[in-house]
Amino acid sequence: MKESKDKALERALKKKAFGYDAEEVTEEYAAADGEMKLVKRKVTKKNVPPDLSAIRILLEGSGGAETMSDEELEAERARLLALLSERKGGEK
């Protein structure tokens, strides 16, 4: 069980480090004829950019972050953003 929790945590950390797209659903209900009925449903897509702290944690786990300066970490973040942008361009 602990191993699966560790894997789930690692997946979540990688997702945060690389950035991801998320959907937010907002639903509005109103009472009609004694029942609650869906009146409006709005789906908003959001892009969550890569997170520098998550990148740092991943690199610390691989032993690479201790030797990287903040400038190097920012460069890695920019590289990951460019990679993400490149991948999104190929999906369209």
MDAnalysis code that builds the backbone (N, CA, C; Angstrom):
import MDAnalysis as mda
import numpy as np

u = mda.Universe.empty(276, n_residues=92, atom_resindex=np.repeat(np.arange(92), 3), trajectory=True)
u.add_TopologyAttr("name", ["N", "CA", "C"] * 92)
u.add_TopologyAttr("resid", np.arange(1, 93))
u.add_TopologyAttr("resname", ["MET", "LYS", "GLU", "SER", "LYS", "ASP", "LYS", "ALA", "LEU", "GLU", "ARG", "ALA", "LEU", "LYS", "LYS", "LYS", "ALA", "PHE", "GLY", "TYR", "ASP", "ALA", "GLU", "GLU", "VAL", "THR", "GLU", "GLU", "TYR", "ALA", "ALA", "ALA", "ASP", "GLY", "GLU", "MET", "LYS", "LEU", "VAL", "LYS", "ARG", "LYS", "VAL", "THR", "LYS", "LYS", "ASN", "VAL", "PRO", "PRO", "ASP", "LEU", "SER", "ALA", "ILE", "ARG", "ILE", "LEU", "LEU", "GLU", "GLY", "SER", "GLY", "GLY", "ALA", "GLU", "THR", "MET", "SER", "ASP", "GLU", "GLU", "LEU", "GLU", "ALA", "GLU", "ARG", "ALA", "ARG", "LEU", "LEU", "ALA", "LEU", "LEU", "SER", "GLU", "ARG", "LYS", "GLY", "GLY", "GLU", "LYS"])
u.atoms.positions = np.array([
    [0.830, -1.195, 0.000],
    [0.000, 0.000, 0.000],
    [0.869, 1.251, 0.000],
    [1.940, 1.260, 0.793],
    [2.809, 2.431, 0.857],
    [3.450, 2.700, -0.488],
    [3.829, 1.653, -1.191],
    [4.458, 1.848, -2.495],
    [3.501, 2.519, -3.472],
    [2.234, 2.141, -3.452],
    [1.280, 2.755, -4.364],
    [1.044, 4.225, -3.990],
    [1.081, 4.553, -2.698],
    [0.957, 5.946, -2.275],
    [2.168, 6.746, -2.745],
    [3.354, 6.145, -2.638],
    [4.568, 6.811, -3.100],
    [4.506, 7.059, -4.598],
    [4.025, 6.095, -5.343],
    [3.899, 6.240, -6.802],
    [2.885, 7.333, -7.140],
    [1.778, 7.362, -6.410],
    [0.757, 8.389, -6.647],
    [1.323, 9.776, -6.347],
    [2.085, 9.885, -5.274],
    [2.711, 11.156, -4.916],
    [3.717, 11.579, -5.987],
    [4.493, 10.643, -6.469],
    [5.475, 10.941, -7.519],
    [4.774, 11.399, -8.801],
    [3.677, 10.729, -9.168],
    [2.915, 11.127, -10.369],
    [2.370, 12.543, -10.210],
    [1.832, 12.841, -9.020],
    [1.281, 14.180, -8.770],
    [2.377, 15.242, -8.825],
    [3.537, 14.927, -8.283],
    [4.655, 15.864, -8.298],
    [5.138, 16.104, -9.725],
    [5.215, 15.054, -10.524],
    [5.635, 15.200, -11.928],
    [4.616, 16.027, -12.700],
    [3.342, 15.786, -12.431],
    [2.288, 16.557, -13.100],
    [2.448, 18.036, -12.787],
    [2.700, 18.360, -11.521],
    [2.883, 19.745, -11.093],
    [4.159, 20.334, -11.705],
    [5.221, 19.534, -11.795],
    [6.496, 20.010, -12.334],
    [6.407, 20.297, -13.840],
    [5.662, 19.493, -14.574],
    [5.561, 19.668, -16.024],
    [4.410, 20.582, -16.427],
    [3.482, 20.846, -15.504],
    [2.300, 21.632, -15.841],
    [1.233, 20.725, -16.421],
    [0.006, 21.203, -16.428],
    [-1.097, 20.376, -16.932],
    [-2.300, 21.245, -17.261],
    [-3.257, 20.659, -17.961],
    [-4.522, 21.317, -18.268],
    [-5.592, 20.735, -17.356],
    [-6.497, 21.588, -16.929],
    [-7.564, 21.148, -16.037],
    [-8.883, 21.762, -16.481],
    [-9.971, 21.071, -16.186],
    [-11.311, 21.584, -16.469],
    [-12.000, 21.895, -15.151],
    [-12.653, 23.040, -15.125],
    [-13.425, 23.433, -13.951],
    [-14.885, 23.526, -14.380],
    [-15.746, 22.790, -13.700],
    [-17.167, 22.754, -14.049],
    [-17.961, 23.502, -12.984],
    [-18.770, 24.468, -13.437],
    [-19.647, 25.219, -12.550],
    [-21.083, 24.958, -12.991],
    [-21.903, 24.476, -12.057],
    [-23.299, 24.188, -12.374],
    [-24.210, 25.043, -11.503],
    [-25.268, 25.529, -12.118],
    [-26.234, 26.365, -11.401],
    [-27.589, 25.657, -11.460],
    [-28.211, 25.502, -10.302],
    [-29.499, 24.824, -10.201],
    [-30.568, 25.799, -9.727],
    [-31.811, 25.507, -10.098],
    [-32.948, 26.305, -9.641],
    [-34.109, 25.354, -9.347],
    [-34.952, 25.760, -8.407],
    [-36.117, 24.949, -8.062],
    [-37.215, 25.193, -9.089],
    [-37.694, 24.092, -9.675],
    [-38.791, 24.164, -10.642],
    [-39.705, 22.970, -10.391],
    [-40.966, 23.259, -10.148],
    [-41.950, 22.207, -9.865],
    [-41.528, 21.332, -8.682],
    [-40.942, 21.942, -7.680],
    [-40.558, 21.209, -6.482],
    [-39.284, 20.393, -6.641],
    [-38.623, 20.482, -7.776],
    [-37.388, 19.732, -8.009],
    [-36.266, 20.698, -8.376],
    [-35.072, 20.290, -8.062],
    [-33.914, 21.084, -8.461],
    [-33.529, 20.670, -9.883],
    [-33.479, 21.647, -10.774],
    [-33.129, 21.369, -12.171],
    [-31.902, 22.185, -12.552],
    [-31.088, 21.569, -13.380],
    [-29.885, 22.230, -13.878],
    [-30.296, 23.348, -14.826],
    [-29.849, 24.563, -14.506],
    [-30.192, 25.724, -15.313],
    [-29.027, 26.112, -16.224],
    [-27.833, 26.067, -15.659],
    [-26.670, 26.500, -16.415],
    [-25.471, 25.643, -16.032],
    [-24.670, 25.282, -17.034],
    [-23.449, 24.505, -16.799],
    [-22.330, 25.152, -17.596],
    [-21.255, 25.506, -16.920],
    [-20.139, 26.173, -17.580],
    [-18.873, 25.351, -17.342],
    [-18.175, 25.029, -18.434],
    [-16.921, 24.292, -18.353],
    [-15.803, 25.241, -18.785],
    [-14.856, 25.442, -17.898],
    [-13.731, 26.321, -18.170],
    [-12.460, 25.484, -18.182],
    [-11.672, 25.632, -19.251],
    [-10.394, 24.927, -19.331],
    [-9.305, 25.877, -18.866],
    [-8.443, 25.351, -18.007],
    [-7.350, 26.149, -17.460],
    [-6.035, 25.419, -17.675],
    [-4.983, 26.209, -17.928],
    [-3.646, 25.648, -18.028],
    [-2.899, 26.013, -16.757],
    [-2.382, 24.998, -16.089],
    [-1.571, 25.210, -14.896],
    [-0.119, 25.060, -15.335],
    [0.673, 26.149, -15.284],
    [2.048, 26.090, -15.779],
    [2.951, 25.272, -14.860],
    [4.114, 24.872, -15.364],
    [5.072, 24.142, -14.524],
    [5.421, 24.937, -13.277],
    [5.662, 24.231, -12.191],
    [5.942, 24.855, -10.904],
    [7.417, 24.653, -10.535],
    [8.110, 25.759, -10.288],
    [9.539, 25.715, -9.989],
    [9.849, 24.901, -8.737],
    [9.020, 24.995, -7.730],
    [9.252, 24.236, -6.492],
    [9.152, 22.729, -6.739],
    [8.195, 22.322, -7.550],
    [8.048, 20.896, -7.864],
    [9.246, 20.410, -8.672],
    [9.719, 21.245, -9.587],
    [10.906, 20.884, -10.367],
    [12.087, 20.692, -9.431],
    [12.241, 21.614, -8.484],
    [13.350, 21.540, -7.530],
    [13.269, 20.249, -6.714],
    [12.078, 19.888, -6.250],
    [11.916, 18.659, -5.457],
    [12.281, 17.433, -6.283],
    [11.842, 17.404, -7.533],
    [12.179, 16.270, -8.400],
    [13.683, 16.185, -8.627],
    [14.304, 17.324, -8.840],
    [15.747, 17.322, -9.065],
    [16.512, 16.936, -7.803],
    [16.014, 17.332, -6.644],
    [16.659, 16.936, -5.391],
    [16.619, 15.427, -5.230],
    [15.512, 14.833, -5.638],
    [15.384, 13.382, -5.567],
    [16.364, 12.671, -6.479],
    [16.746, 13.332, -7.578],
    [17.691, 12.718, -8.505],
    [19.117, 13.165, -8.204],
    [19.280, 14.041, -7.202],
    [20.606, 14.495, -6.823],
    [21.103, 15.664, -7.655],
    [20.269, 16.216, -8.543],
    [20.725, 17.269, -9.429],
    [20.502, 18.674, -8.918],
    [19.542, 18.903, -8.067],
    [19.190, 20.263, -7.661],
    [20.212, 20.885, -6.712],
    [20.921, 20.061, -5.939],
    [21.871, 20.630, -4.996],
    [22.969, 21.409, -5.708],
    [23.279, 21.013, -6.925],
    [24.356, 21.686, -7.656],
    [23.831, 22.752, -8.603],
    [22.506, 22.905, -8.700],
    [21.932, 23.881, -9.624],
    [21.616, 25.185, -8.909],
    [21.962, 26.285, -9.570],
    [21.640, 27.606, -9.025],
    [20.187, 27.943, -9.379],
    [19.695, 29.037, -8.813],
    [18.340, 29.480, -9.136],
    [18.222, 29.800, -10.624],
    [19.291, 30.362, -11.207],
    [19.274, 30.670, -12.636],
    [19.174, 29.393, -13.466],
    [19.895, 28.350, -13.057],
    [19.825, 27.072, -13.766],
    [18.442, 26.441, -13.628],
    [17.855, 26.566, -12.449],
    [16.508, 26.039, -12.246],
    [15.500, 26.797, -13.110],
    [15.650, 28.123, -13.202],
    [14.768, 28.919, -14.075],
    [14.944, 28.499, -15.532],
    [16.184, 28.227, -15.939],
    [16.450, 27.776, -17.315],
    [15.786, 26.421, -17.557],
    [15.831, 25.532, -16.569],
    [15.175, 24.227, -16.696],
    [13.669, 24.397, -16.791],
    [13.127, 25.324, -16.014],
    [11.693, 25.607, -16.079],
    [11.320, 26.109, -17.477],
    [12.137, 27.020, -18.029],
    [11.880, 27.543, -19.373],
    [11.965, 26.425, -20.405],
    [12.928, 25.518, -20.233],
    [13.063, 24.381, -21.156],
    [11.818, 23.496, -21.105],
    [11.331, 23.237, -19.890],
    [10.139, 22.404, -19.742],
    [8.903, 23.088, -20.326],
    [8.786, 24.404, -20.134],
    [7.674, 25.148, -20.731],
    [7.718, 25.077, -22.251],
    [8.918, 25.209, -22.821],
    [9.066, 25.115, -24.271],
    [8.701, 23.720, -24.760],
    [9.110, 22.700, -24.025],
    [8.781, 21.321, -24.381],
    [7.270, 21.107, -24.330],
    [6.637, 21.628, -23.306],
    [5.190, 21.513, -23.174],
    [4.487, 22.220, -24.333],
    [4.956, 23.403, -24.656],
    [4.382, 24.177, -25.766],
    [4.554, 23.433, -27.081],
    [5.710, 22.826, -27.261],
    [6.005, 22.047, -28.467],
    [5.057, 20.861, -28.588],
    [4.835, 20.171, -27.478],
    [3.933, 19.006, -27.467],
    [2.504, 19.427, -27.776],
    [2.069, 20.552, -27.215],
    [0.715, 21.032, -27.458],
    [0.537, 21.413, -28.917],
    [1.582, 21.982, -29.521],
    [1.514, 22.352, -30.930],
    [1.348, 21.140, -31.823],
    [1.932, 20.011, -31.438],
    [1.840, 18.773, -32.209],
    [0.499, 18.085, -32.067],
    [-0.248, 18.389, -30.995],
    [-1.547, 17.746, -30.744],
    [-2.657, 18.326, -31.606],
    [-2.499, 19.570, -32.048],
    [-3.580, 20.236, -32.769],
    [-3.764, 19.732, -34.144],
])
